Amino acid sequence: MYDRKIKNYSNFFKVLSNDVRIKILFELAFSNKNYTYLMEKLDLKQSTLSNHISKLREYGIIYTLKKNGILVSVSYTHLTL
């Protein structure tokens, strides 16, 4: 059990060790943003942003809100380890 927790923390911090993901979190620190805003602000292609969002969402760092199947908002979640 202890080894599994350590592995989970290790993977969590690996996700945060990417500059682009940190920039995404900075953008979300004070308000929700949509995909278009993040793509333009960070100069990323949709597929690249999608991959980073997916990693952050996988570890519960952010969540996304979809309306009629379209991503309209990406928000930061407060973390407790």
PyMOL commands that set and color helices and strands:
alter all, ss='L'
color gray80, all
select helices_A, chain A and resi 2-16+19-28+35-42+46-58
alter helices_A, ss='H'
color red, helices_A
select strands_A, chain A and resi 62-67+70-76
alter strands_A, ss='S'
color yellow, strands_A
deselect
rebuild
show_as cartoon
